Amino acid sequence: MNQVLHIVKSLGRGGAEMLLQETLKQHDRSRFEFHYIYFLPWKNQMVEGLEKAGGTVHNFPAKNNMVIMLQARKIANYIRKHKIELVHCHLPWAGFVGRIVHKMTGIPVIYSEHNKQERYHAITKTINKLTFNWQNKVIAVSADVADSIQTNIHPKIPVQTILNGVDTAYFQRKPDEGLALRKELGVNPSSIIIGTIAVFRFQKRLKEWIDVFKLLEAKNPGIRGIIVGDGILNEEIRAYLKEQGMEGKILMPGLKTNVIPWLSAMDIFMMTSSFEGLPIALLEAMSMECVVVCTDAGGIKELIRNQQDGFLVPVDQWKDIILPLEMLISDPGLMKNYAAQARQRVVESFSMKAMVQQTEAVYFSIIKPD
């Protein structure tokens, strides 16, 4: 059985971290055994799910990026002890330490890139460029991300695009759970709920999200909003919500590992992001028949065909997102049609099964199957 080690900075509920859990359920476990190393001990929401799915998870504690880099020798020892044949790194700092481990051990390393190079901090971008060829292959989660790599790095190693996927059999709408949650929250069963799920980072533009909702709610007093998640901007976003007088109208329940009841309660999934890779939360929302209204950031425009699978507006014209929202709220039949089309889109073109099969093909191109 081939031993594969995933290295990731944290196992909180971010998109890349969620993919680790969901892909593990789909992998051919007769051919692969998976190990996981993460560094930030307080971001561990995915650990239980990975272990239940059969993964071996270890935390190598590191309080900052520099300490992560100092874990290279410990990782190399783990690789030797457990006869790891391939290392798969996710996100920049895990990628950096993985490349050092590659230099130390000669073990093949691949790296999944989830973002455009232009969006990284100057230091991160510089280190990425300097070390990029210290690995065997790179997987880009969208064509937009792959183009950014080619433009900014000009790599000498292969870069392959494998689009993110979602487990459409698991992420199916459960109306009873949605109604139960509405009752628990005190939301009228007939109210339209506009929601999102996000890590609270600046690129998600959650203040702008609140601004759009406030304008919409002024004309449609019965609607409600839900922002599920947490992150470094949590206190700032909550303070802004209060400042805008939206407490009680926009609910912020915090981080939720099980998002199915929340997506089942939502009618519309709205994203106001300034940049994205190919968001997992958006794929999950579409699979669960939420109507999607988003900015056309990054890989989102590869997923949503405007006015066919959902609605897109240009990133710098985020205020215009209110226009399709108003149209949808006024036409329940239109909302129903777009909800069905959203699910059909991911079922046909963004399945987790296809993503895992392509990823395993990459693995076998580098290591020989048993």
BAZA-838695 format. One record per residue: x, y, z of N, C-alpha, C in turn. Coordinates in steps of 0.1 Angstrom, whole numbers, plus 2048, in hexadecimal, padded with zeros to 3 digits. Example, Ala and Ser with C-alpha at 12.3 -4.5 7.8 and 13.67 -1.06 7.14 Angstrom:
BEGIN
8847C784E87B7D384E8847DF84E/8807EA8478897F584788180084F/
This chain:
BEGIN
8087F480080080080080980C800/8058167F780D8227F680A82C802/81583180881483A81381584980E/80B85181180A85F80C809868819/81187281981187C82480C88981F/80188E8257FC89C8228028A582D/8078B182880C8BB8328038C782F/7FE8CD83A7F58D98397F88E1846/7F68EE8457F98F78507F08F585C/7E38F38597D98F18637CF8E885E/7C68E38687BB8DB8647AE8E186A/7AD8EE8687A18F686A7988F485F/78C8FA85F7828F7855784901849/78F90184379190883678F8FF82A/78F90581E78C8FD8137958F2810/7A28F58117AC8EB80E7AC8DF818/7A98E38257A98DA83079C8D182E/7918D782A7858CF8287878C481D/78F8C88137918BF8087998B380D/7A28B48167A98A981B7A089F821/7968A382978D89A82F784893824/77F89B81B77589681177C88D807/78889080378F8887F979387A800/79787B80D79B86E81378F864812/78386881377785F813776859805/77C85F7FB77A85A7ED7868527E8/7928547EE79E84D7E979D83E7EA/7A58387E17A68297E17AE8247ED/7A88207F77AF81D8047B680F803/7B48087F87BB7FB7F67C97FE7F0/7CB80A7EC7D880D7E57DF8187EC/7D88207F57DF82B7FC7DC82B80B/7E682F8127E48328207E9841822/7E08498297E385782A7E685C838/7F18648397F586A8457F487A843/7F288084F7F088F84E7F8895859/7FF8A08568078A885F8028B685E/7FE8BC86A7FA8CA86A8028D1875/8028DE87680A8E687F8038EE889/7F88F48867F18FD88F7E88F5898/7EB8F38A57E38E98AD7D58EE8B0/7D38FB8B07C69018B37BC9008A7/7C18FD89B7B98FC88F7B88ED88C/7AF8E68937AF8D78927A18D188F/7988D988978A8D58887898C987E/7928C78757918BC86C7988AF870/79F8B087C7A68A488179D898883/79289A88A78988F88D784888880/78089187777A88B86A784883863/79188886279B88185B79E873862/79F87386F7A186787679685D875/78986287577E85987377E853865/78385A85B78485584E79084C84B/79884A8567A48418557B1847853/7B28558547BF85B8537C785B860/7D485C85F7DD85D86A7E186B86B/7DE8728767E08808787EA883883/7F388C8807FD89188A7FE8A088A/7FF8A68968018B48978108B689B/8178BE8938258C28968238D189A/8228D48A781E8E28AB8288EC8A6/8228F78A182A90289C82190F89E/8279198A581F9258A781F92F89C/82992E89382A93788883193087C/83293887183893286584692E866/84E93686E85C93286F85E925876/85692388185691688885290A87F/84990D87684590386C8518FE864/85990786086590485886F8FC860/86F8FE86D8788F68758748E8878/8688E48738638D78758688CD86A/86F8D28618738CA85587A8BD859/8838BE86388B8B28678818A886D/8788AC87586E8A487C86589D871/8628A486785989F85C861894855/86E89785287788E84B878881853/87988286087A87586886D86E868/86287586885586E867853867859/85886D84F85886784186085A841/86C85A84787484E84786E843850/86884785B86283D86585683685F/84E83E857841838852842834843/84E83583E851831830847838826/84784582883E84E82084584E812/83C84C80784184C7FA83E8597F2/8358617F783186D7F082C8777FA/8308847F982B88F8018238987F9/81789B7FE80E8A57F780B8B0800/8108BC7FC80F8C88048048D1800/7FE8D98097F38E28067F58EF80D/7F48FA8047F690880980590B80B/80891880A81791B808820916813/81E91982082891682A82A90782C/81F8FF82A8218F182A8298ED81E/8268F481382E8F180683D8F4808/8408FF80F84E9028118558F8819/84F8F48248568EA82D8578DC825/84D8D981D84D8CD8168588CC80B/85B8D88058668D97FC8738D7802/8758DC80E8818DA8168838CB819/8788C581D8788B682087C8AE813/8778B380887A8AC7FB88A8AD7F9/88F8B87FC89E8BA7FA8A58B1804/8A08AF8108A68A781A8A5898818/89A894813897885812897880804/8948887FA8928837EC88487E7EA/87C87E7F486E8797F28668827E9/85F87D7DF8578857D684D88E7DD/84C89A7D98438A47DF83A8AA7D4/82D8AB7D68258B27CD81E8BD7D6/8198C77CF8138D37D78068D77D0/7FC8D97D87EF8DE7D37EF8ED7D5/7ED8F57CA7EC9037CB7DD9077CA/7D990F7D47CB9127D57C89217D2/7D39297D07D19377CE7DA93D7C3/7D69487BF7DF94F7B57EB9567BB/7F69557B480295B7BA80196A7BD/7FA9717B67F897F7B87F29837C5/7EB9797CB7E497C7D87EC9797E4/7F89737E28009707EE80897C7F3/80C97C8008159868058229867FE/8299917FD8359917F58409877F9/84198580684A97B80C84696D807/83A96A80983495D80583795A7F6/8339647EE8359637E08439617DC/84D9687E285B9677DF8609597E2/85D9547EF8619477F385C93C7E9/84F93E7E68489347DD8509347D0/85393F7CA85A93F7BD8689397BE/86F93C7C987D9377CB87D9287CC/8739227D38749147D686A90B7CE/8639117C485890A7BD85D8FE7B6/8698FE7B186E8F27A98748E87B2/8748EA7BF8798DF7C986E8D57CC/8668D17C285C8C77C48598C17B6/8518B67B68508AF7AA8448B37A1/83A8B87A782E8BC79E8258C57A7/81D8CD7A08148D67A68068D47A1/7FC8D47AA7EE8D37A67E88E17A8/7E28E779E7DB8F379F7CC8F07A0/7C58F77A97B78F47AB7AD8FA7A1/7B39037987AB90978E7B490D783/7AF9107777B791576C7BC92376F/7B492A7767B993877A7C5937783/7C692E78C7D192C7957DD92778D/7DB91D7837E691877B7EC923772/7E392C76D7E89377657F194076D/7ED9437797F594B782802946785/80393878781093278981993477D/81493177181C932765821941763/81894A76681C95876382695E76D/82595A77A82D95F784839957788/83994A78584494278A84C93B77E/84593977384B93276785292576C/84A91C77285091077885690676E/8608FF7738678F576A8618E776D/8588E67768518D977A8438DA774/83C8CE77382F8CD76D8248D4777/81B8DB7718108E17788038DB772/7FB8D47797EF8CE7747E38D477B/7D88D77747CC8DC77A7C38D177D/7BF8D078A7B58C678E7AA8CF796/79F8D07907948D879678F8D27A3/78D8DB7AD7888D67BA77A8CF7B7/7778C67C076A8BF7BF7638BE7CC/7568B97CB74E8B87D77478AA7D7/7458A47E273E8987E372F89A7E2/72A8997D671C89D7D47128937DB/7168877DD70E87D7E470C8817F3/7168877F971688B80770F898808/7138A280070E8AF8017018B17F9/6F68AB7FF6E98AC7F96E08B4803/6D78BC7FE6CE8C48066C68BB80F/6C48BF81C6BC8B88256B28C282B/6A68C382569C8CD8296988CC837/6978C083D6938BF84B69D8C5854/6AA8C38516B58C98596B58D8858/6B28DD84C6B28EB84A6A68F2851/69A8EC85168F8F18596918F0868/6978E686C69A8E487B6A48EF87F/6AE8F28776B78FD87B6B090B87A/6A890D8706A091A87069891B87D/69291188168A91188D692915899/69E90E89A6A79108A56AC91F8A5/6AE92489A6B39328996A893D89A/69C93889969194289A68F94988D/69294288269094787468394186E/67B94A86966E94686267193B857/66A93085766C92684C66B92C83E/66393683C66193C82F66B94782C/67394B83667D95683368895182A/68C95A8216989578186A5959820/6AD94F8216BA9508286C595181D/6CD95C81F6D995E8176E595B820/6EE95281C6F994E82470694D81D/71094A82671E94782072593F82B/72F93882773893183074693682C/74E93B83675B94083276494083E/77194083B77B94384577C952845/77C95885177B96785178996E84E/78B96F84179797583C793981834/79D98A83179A99782A79499481C/79998A815795987807787983806/78197F81177297B811769987811/76E99281476799F81475999E81B/75A99982874D99782F7469A4833/74E9AF8347479BC83773F9C082A/7449BE81F73D9C08127319B7811/7329AB8167279A181671C9A781F/7209AC82B7169B283470F9BE82D/7189C78267129D28207079CF816/70A9C580D7019C08036F49BB80A/6F59B38146EA9AE81B6E19B9821/6E89C38276E19CE82E6D89D6823/6DE9D88186D69DF80D6CA9D7809/6CC9CA8086C29C18036B79BF80E/6BB9BF81A6B19BD8256A99C9827/6AE9D58246A69E182569A9E181C/69B9DA8106909D98076889CC809/68E9C28106889B58126899B1821/6819B782A6849B68386839A883E/67D99F83767B99183C68798883A/69198C83269C98382F6A698283B/6AE97883C6B89768466C5972840/6D09758476DD9718436E496884D/6ED9608486F595785070395784B/70D95A85471B95985072194F85A/72494385472A93885C73993985A/74093886674F93886575693F870/76394186F76B94787977894B872/78195287A78E95687479396287B/79E9678757A697287C79E97F87C/79498087478C98D87377E98B87B/77D98188377097E88976B98A891/77398F89A76F99A8A376C9A789B/7749A98907729B58887649B3880/7619A887B7559A68737499A787D/74A9A188873F9A289273C9B0896/7479B88987459C689C73F9CE890/7429CA88473D9D187972E9CE877/72B9C187A71D9BD8797149C5883/7199C788F7129CF8997119DD895/71C9E389071D9F188B7129F3881/7109EA8787069EB86D6F89E8871/6F69E487E6E99E18836E39D587D/6EB9CB8796E79BF8736E69B387C/6E99B58896E89AA8936DA9A5893/6D89988936CB9928936C5990885/6CA99887C6C699686E6D098E866/6DD98F86A6E89868656ED97F871/6EC9718716F096987B6FE964879/70796488371495F88271795488D/71494888971493D893722937896/72C93D88F73A93889173E92D888/74892688B74E91B88374590E885/74190887A7398FC87A7408F1872/7438E687874A8DB8707408D4867/7338D286C7298CD8647208D885E/7228DB85171B8E684B70E8E2844/70B8D58446FF8D183C6F28D8841/6F08D884E6E38DF8536E38EE84F/6EF8F484F6EF90284C6ED90583D/6F38FD8346F08FE8266E28FA823/6DD8F182A6CF8ED8286C58F882B/6C99008356C090B8396C291782F/6CD9188286CF92481F6C8922812/6C392D80D6BD92E7FF6C79337F5/6CF93D7F96D89437F06E69437F7/6F09407EF6FE9407F470594B7ED/7099557F57109617EF71E9627F3/7279667E97359687EC7399757E6/74097D7EE74598B7E975498B7E8/75A9807E776997F7E87709887DD/77C98C7E17859947D878E98A7D0/79197F7D67989747CF7959677D5/79695C7CD79494F7D179C9457C8/79D9397CD7A292E7C47969287BD/79191D7C37859177BF77E9127CC/77591B7D27719197E076990C7E2/76D9057EC7668F87F07588FB7F5/7579067FD74A90980374090C7F8/7449127ED73B9157E27379097DB/7408FF7D973D8F27D37338EB7DC/7358EB7E972B8E57F271E8EB7F2/71D8F87F17118FF7F17098FC7E4/7108FC7D97098F87CC7048EA7CC/70C8E17D27088D37D36FB8D17DB/6F98DB7E56EE8DA7ED6E38E47E9/6E38E77DC6D88EE7D66D68FC7DC/6E09037DF6DF9117E26E19197D5/6D99237D36DC92C7C86E89347CB/6F19367C16FE93C7C46FF94A7BD/7039547C47059617BF7129667C4/71C9687BB72A96A7BF7319757B7/73C97A7BC7469817B374D9767AB/75397B7A075997179776896F79A/76B96E7A777996D7AC77F95F7A8/78B9607A37939547A078C949799/78C93D79F786931799777930799/77193A7A076293A7A175C93B793/76394378A75D94477C75F938774/76892E77976992277275D918776/75891B78274D913788740918784/73D92478573092A78272F930775/72692C76C72393276071893C762/71B94976071295476470595275E/6FA9537666EC9527636E994475D/6F193B7606EE92D75C6EE924769/6F99257706FB91D77D6F9926789/6F99337876F893D7926FB94A78C/6FF95479570196179070F966795/71696D78B72397378E72398278B/72A98979372D99779073C999791/7429A378A7509A578B7559A979A/7619A479D7669A67AB7659B57AF/7699BE7A67699CC7AA75C9D37A9/7519CB7A57449D07A573B9C97AE/7409C57BA7399BD7C372C9C27C8/72A9CF7C771D9D57CB7129D17C2/7159CD7B570B9C97AC7059BB7AF/70B9B57B97069A77BD6F89A87C2/6F49B47C66E69B67CB6DC9B47C0/6DF9B67B46D69B67A96D09A87A6/6D999D7A56D39907A46CC98B7B0/6D19907BC6CA98C7C86BC9917C9/6BA99E7C56AC9A37C46A399C7BB/6A99987AF6A19907A569D9837AB/6A697C7B26A396F7B769996F7C2/69A9797CB69197A7D668397C7D1/6819837C66749877C166E97B7B9/6769717B66719667AD6759587B3/66C9527BB66F9457C167193A7B7/66A93B7AC66C9317A167A93279B/67F93E79968D94079469793A79D/69593D7AA69E9387B469E9287B4/6939227B36929137B269A90E7A6/69891479B69F91078F6AF911790/6B391C7966C291E7986C79157A2/6BF9117AC6C49087B76C78FA7B0/6BD8F67A86BF8E97A16CB8E9797/6CD8F47906D88F57876E68F678E/6E68FC79A6F38FC7A16F78EE7A5/6EE8E67A96F28D87AD6F68D07A0/6EE8D27966F18CB7896FF8CE784/7038DA7867118DF78171C8D7788/71B8D67967268CF79D7258C079B/7198BA79A7188AC79771E8A878A/71C8B07807218AD7737308B0771/7358BA7787438BF77474D8C1780/7488C078C7518C279874F8B77A2/74F8AB79E74E8A07A875B89D7AF/7598997BC7658957C476C8897BE/7648807B97698737B37738767A8/76F87F79F778882793785889799/7848927A278F8997A879988E7AE/7948857B679C87B7BD7A38727B2/79C86E7A87A186579E7AD86C797/7AC8797947B688178E7C2882797/7BF8847A47CA8867AE7D28797AF/7CB86E7B07D18617B17DA85E7A5/7D58627997DD86078D7EB86878E/7EA8747957F687C7978008747A0/7FA86E7AB8028667B480985B7AD/8028547A580784879E81184C793/81185878F81B85D78582886078C/8288607998348637A08398577A8/8308507AE8348447B682E8387AF/83482C7B082F8207AA8258197B3/8198157AE80F80E7B78158017BB/8107FD7C78147F07CC80D7E57C4/
